Amino acid sequence: MIVDMRKHAAFAGAGHIDASAKQMALAVFDAATALIETRIAAIRQCVDIEDTEVVVDTEALAARAAAWRAEVEETIRIVDDAAAIATRETPVSAAGERHDALVSEWTPYLGRLKDSVTKVERDGGEALAAVRREGFENDPIFAHLLRRNAKGPEKRFSLSDRLVARWSSFGEELAKYRRTVAYAGQRAEWLESARRAISEAEDKIAASRREQSEAGKTARSSRDEAAAVAERGWQTLLDLLAAKAPAFSDLDLDAACGVAREAAAAALRNGTAVVPLAAEQADRLAELDARRDALTRHLDRLAAFSQ
């Protein structure tokens, strides 16, 4: 017998989810998934691939099934994450350990980055680049070829300019000149990026330190909030897996009707009234009913023990 499981949701207290109940709920999910997938597979065996409308409807049904599975999986993840936080025994110590780990990880990196910034700021690179650029631009041959190159690519130089460019290795010198021109901007960009990284690292450490100092005050409220999320998530999971849950019951009904409809259509085309995977569908449905019933009985026992 299929029983509405929503009334059992309140059994989960303080974020503790009974391990057996959770495994049974996952078994219900697996059985429900198997049933829907079997029904969709049966529809696909019947569908005439030239009937575009039916093919599209079948894929839309498969997309609904995928969306339902994704919602259940996300709910399971939320329950697991919230329960882990709610049942954590030493949140203050955990915050201290996280802070120590973060400081241990980021302090050497921060030191190296600050040293690098200091070295770059003092290396005189910008002034050297300005001198090198001035040297290029004051070279009459290079300056002449640079102006010509600005008007048209080197390959369009006059014969005399091409000879001079080859003799003076203009191509190589032009590449050096461009790197020199770009250096100031690249240097400033690197320094800005490095300073931003330093600020972000210092912010991380400061935030971690604040978290550590506030952990004692907020530990209980965090546990309580996580427990509430776990309990709401558990109820949501049971609602999604219940026999009367619209998201699944409507999906299963549409899939079952789709099988019957397309099997009948196939029979008209082929003259054989065979429903694909009929036995498998019956087995999957029986398995789903049995697993729902087992979960309901288990929740009933837990509820009785807690009274």
C-alpha positions as CSV (number, residue, x, y, z in Angstrom):
1,M,0.0,0.0,0.0
2,I,1.3,3.5,-0.9
3,V,1.2,5.8,2.1
4,D,1.5,9.6,2.1
5,M,4.8,10.1,3.9
6,R,4.6,13.9,4.7
7,K,3.3,13.4,8.2
8,H,6.5,11.6,9.2
9,A,8.8,14.5,8.3
10,A,9.1,15.9,11.8
11,F,10.9,12.9,13.2
12,A,14.3,14.4,12.2
13,G,15.4,16.5,15.2
14,A,18.5,18.8,15.8
15,G,19.7,18.0,12.3
16,H,20.1,14.3,13.0
17,I,18.8,12.2,10.1
18,D,18.4,8.5,10.9
19,A,20.8,6.7,8.7
20,S,18.4,3.8,7.9
21,A,15.7,6.2,7.0
22,K,18.0,8.1,4.7
23,Q,19.1,4.9,2.9
24,M,15.4,3.9,2.5
25,A,14.6,7.3,1.1
26,L,17.4,7.0,-1.4
27,A,16.1,3.5,-2.3
28,V,12.7,5.0,-3.0
29,F,14.4,7.6,-5.2
30,D,16.3,4.9,-7.1
31,A,13.1,2.9,-7.6
32,A,11.1,5.9,-8.8
33,T,13.9,6.8,-11.2
34,A,14.0,3.3,-12.5
35,L,10.2,3.3,-13.1
36,I,10.2,6.5,-15.0
37,E,13.2,5.5,-17.1
38,T,11.6,2.2,-18.0
39,R,8.4,3.9,-19.0
40,I,10.2,6.4,-21.2
41,A,12.3,3.6,-22.7
42,A,9.0,1.7,-23.5
43,I,7.6,4.8,-25.2
44,R,10.7,5.2,-27.3
45,Q,10.4,1.6,-28.5
46,C,6.9,2.4,-29.8
47,V,7.4,5.8,-31.3
48,D,7.6,6.2,-35.0
49,I,10.7,8.4,-35.5
50,E,9.0,10.1,-38.4
51,D,6.2,11.4,-36.0
52,T,8.1,14.5,-35.0
53,E,5.4,15.7,-32.6
54,V,5.4,12.5,-30.6
55,V,9.2,12.4,-30.6
56,V,9.3,16.0,-29.2
57,D,6.7,15.2,-26.6
58,T,8.7,12.1,-25.5
59,E,11.9,14.2,-25.1
60,A,10.0,16.8,-23.2
61,L,8.8,14.1,-20.9
62,A,12.4,12.9,-20.5
63,A,13.4,16.5,-19.7
64,R,10.7,16.7,-17.0
65,A,12.1,13.4,-15.5
66,A,15.6,14.8,-15.5
67,A,14.4,18.0,-13.8
68,W,12.6,16.0,-11.1
69,R,15.8,13.9,-10.5
70,A,17.9,17.1,-10.3
71,E,15.5,18.6,-7.8
72,V,15.7,15.5,-5.6
73,E,19.4,15.3,-5.9
74,E,19.8,18.9,-4.9
75,T,17.5,18.4,-1.9
76,I,19.6,15.4,-0.8
77,R,22.8,17.6,-1.1
78,I,21.2,20.3,1.0
79,V,20.1,17.9,3.7
80,D,23.6,16.3,3.8
81,D,25.4,19.6,4.0
82,A,23.1,21.1,6.6
83,A,23.1,17.9,8.7
84,A,26.9,17.9,8.7
85,I,27.0,21.5,10.0
86,A,24.2,20.8,12.5
87,T,25.9,17.8,14.0
88,R,29.4,19.2,14.2
89,E,30.6,18.9,17.8
90,T,33.3,21.5,18.0
91,P,32.5,24.5,15.9
92,V,34.8,26.8,17.8
93,S,37.8,24.5,17.5
94,A,36.9,23.9,13.8
95,A,36.9,27.7,13.2
96,G,40.3,27.9,14.9
97,E,41.7,25.1,12.8
98,R,40.4,26.7,9.7
99,H,42.0,30.0,10.6
100,D,45.3,28.3,11.4
101,A,45.2,26.4,8.1
102,L,44.4,29.5,6.2
103,V,47.1,31.6,7.8
104,S,49.6,28.7,7.2
105,E,48.6,28.6,3.6
106,W,48.4,32.3,2.8
107,T,51.2,33.8,4.9
108,P,54.1,32.5,2.9
109,Y,52.4,33.4,-0.3
110,L,51.6,36.9,1.0
111,G,55.3,37.4,2.1
112,R,56.6,36.3,-1.3
113,L,54.1,38.6,-3.1
114,K,55.0,41.6,-1.0
115,D,58.7,41.0,-1.6
116,S,58.1,40.8,-5.3
117,V,56.2,44.0,-5.3
118,T,58.9,45.8,-3.4
119,K,61.6,44.5,-5.8
120,V,59.6,45.6,-8.8
121,E,58.9,49.0,-7.3
122,R,62.6,49.6,-6.7
123,D,64.1,48.0,-9.8
124,G,64.0,51.2,-11.9
125,G,62.4,49.2,-14.7
126,E,60.1,52.0,-15.8
127,A,62.9,54.5,-16.0
128,L,65.1,52.0,-17.9
129,A,62.3,51.3,-20.3
130,A,61.8,55.1,-20.9
131,V,65.6,55.4,-21.7
132,R,65.5,52.4,-24.0
133,R,62.4,53.8,-25.8
134,E,64.1,57.2,-26.2
135,G,67.2,55.4,-27.6
136,F,65.1,53.7,-30.3
137,E,63.2,56.8,-31.2
138,N,66.4,58.9,-31.4
139,D,68.1,56.5,-33.8
140,P,67.5,58.2,-37.1
141,I,67.5,55.0,-39.2
142,F,65.1,53.2,-36.8
143,A,62.9,56.3,-36.4
144,H,62.7,56.7,-40.2
145,L,61.7,53.0,-40.7
146,L,59.3,53.2,-37.8
147,R,57.5,56.1,-39.5
148,R,57.4,54.3,-42.8
149,N,56.1,51.1,-41.0
150,A,53.3,53.2,-39.4
151,K,52.1,54.1,-42.9
152,G,52.3,50.6,-44.3
153,P,53.7,47.2,-43.4
154,E,57.4,46.5,-43.8
155,K,56.7,44.3,-46.9
156,R,55.4,47.5,-48.6
157,F,58.6,49.5,-48.1
158,S,60.4,50.9,-51.1
159,L,63.3,48.9,-52.3
160,S,65.8,51.2,-50.6
161,D,63.9,51.0,-47.3
162,R,63.7,47.3,-47.5
163,L,67.5,47.1,-48.0
164,V,68.1,49.4,-45.0
165,A,65.6,47.4,-42.9
166,R,67.3,44.2,-43.7
167,W,70.8,45.6,-43.0
168,S,69.7,47.2,-39.7
169,S,67.6,44.1,-38.6
170,F,64.6,46.4,-38.3
171,G,62.2,43.5,-37.8
172,E,64.0,42.3,-34.7
173,E,64.5,45.9,-33.4
174,L,60.9,46.7,-34.0
175,A,59.8,43.7,-31.8
176,K,62.2,45.0,-29.1
177,Y,60.8,48.5,-29.4
178,R,57.2,47.3,-29.1
179,R,58.1,45.2,-26.0
180,T,59.7,48.3,-24.5
181,V,56.7,50.5,-25.2
182,A,54.4,47.9,-23.7
183,Y,56.5,47.3,-20.7
184,A,55.4,50.3,-18.7
185,G,51.7,49.3,-19.0
186,Q,52.4,45.7,-18.3
187,R,54.5,46.6,-15.3
188,A,51.7,48.9,-13.9
189,E,49.1,46.2,-14.6
190,W,51.2,43.5,-12.8
191,L,51.8,45.8,-9.8
192,E,48.0,46.6,-9.6
193,S,47.2,42.9,-9.9
194,A,49.7,42.0,-7.2
195,R,48.6,44.7,-4.8
196,R,45.0,43.6,-5.3
197,A,46.0,40.0,-4.6
198,I,47.8,41.2,-1.4
199,S,44.7,43.1,-0.4
200,E,42.5,40.0,-1.1
201,A,44.8,37.7,0.9
202,E,44.9,40.1,3.8
203,D,41.1,40.4,3.7
204,K,40.9,36.6,3.7
205,I,43.1,36.4,6.8
206,A,41.2,39.2,8.5
207,A,37.8,37.6,7.7
208,S,39.1,34.3,9.1
209,R,40.3,36.0,12.2
210,R,36.9,37.6,12.7
211,E,35.2,34.3,12.1
212,Q,37.4,32.7,14.7
213,S,36.7,35.5,17.3
214,E,32.9,35.3,16.6
215,A,32.7,31.5,16.5
216,G,32.0,31.1,20.1
217,K,29.1,33.5,19.9
218,T,27.5,32.2,16.8
219,A,28.2,28.4,17.1
220,R,24.9,27.6,18.7
221,S,22.8,29.7,16.3
222,S,24.6,28.3,13.3
223,R,23.9,24.8,14.5
224,D,20.2,25.6,15.1
225,E,19.9,27.2,11.7
226,A,21.5,24.2,10.0
227,A,19.3,21.8,11.9
228,A,16.3,23.7,10.7
229,V,17.5,23.6,7.1
230,A,18.2,19.9,7.5
231,E,14.7,19.2,8.8
232,R,13.0,21.3,6.2
233,G,15.1,19.6,3.5
234,W,14.2,16.2,4.9
235,Q,10.5,17.1,4.7
236,T,11.0,18.4,1.2
237,L,12.7,15.2,0.2
238,L,9.9,13.1,1.7
239,D,7.4,15.3,-0.1
240,L,9.2,14.8,-3.4
241,L,9.2,11.0,-3.0
242,A,5.7,10.6,-1.7
243,A,3.1,8.8,-3.8
244,K,0.9,11.9,-3.9
245,A,3.7,14.3,-4.8
246,P,2.4,16.1,-7.9
247,A,5.8,16.5,-9.5
248,F,6.3,12.7,-9.6
249,S,2.7,11.4,-9.7
250,D,1.9,13.7,-12.7
251,L,5.1,12.7,-14.4
252,D,4.5,9.0,-13.8
253,L,0.9,9.3,-15.0
254,D,1.9,11.1,-18.2
255,A,4.6,8.4,-18.8
256,A,2.2,5.5,-18.2
257,C,-0.4,7.1,-20.5
258,G,2.3,7.7,-23.0
259,V,3.2,4.1,-23.0
260,A,-0.4,3.0,-23.5
261,R,-1.0,5.5,-26.2
262,E,2.1,4.8,-28.2
263,A,1.8,1.1,-27.8
264,A,-1.8,1.3,-29.2
265,A,-0.5,3.5,-32.1
266,A,2.3,1.0,-32.8
267,A,-0.3,-1.9,-32.8
268,L,-2.3,-0.1,-35.5
269,R,0.9,0.3,-37.6
270,N,2.3,-3.1,-37.1
271,G,-0.8,-5.2,-36.3
272,T,0.7,-6.6,-33.0
273,A,-0.7,-5.3,-29.6
274,V,2.5,-5.7,-27.5
275,V,3.4,-3.2,-24.7
276,P,7.2,-3.0,-24.6
277,L,8.8,-3.6,-21.2
278,A,5.4,-4.3,-19.6
279,A,6.7,-6.8,-17.1
280,E,9.6,-4.5,-16.3
281,Q,7.3,-1.6,-15.6
282,A,5.1,-3.8,-13.3
283,D,8.2,-4.9,-11.4
284,R,9.5,-1.4,-11.1
285,L,6.2,-0.1,-9.8
286,A,5.9,-3.0,-7.3
287,E,9.5,-2.2,-6.2
288,L,8.7,1.4,-5.7
289,D,5.5,0.6,-3.7
290,A,7.4,-1.8,-1.5
291,R,10.2,0.7,-0.8
292,R,7.8,3.5,0.0
293,D,5.9,1.2,2.3
294,A,9.2,0.1,4.1
295,L,10.2,3.7,4.6
296,T,6.8,4.6,5.9
297,R,6.9,1.7,8.4
298,H,10.4,2.7,9.5
299,L,9.4,6.3,10.1
300,D,6.3,5.2,12.0
301,R,8.6,3.1,14.4
302,L,10.9,6.1,14.9
303,A,8.0,8.4,15.6
304,A,6.7,5.9,18.2
305,F,10.1,5.6,19.9
306,S,10.4,9.4,20.2
307,Q,7.0,9.8,22.0
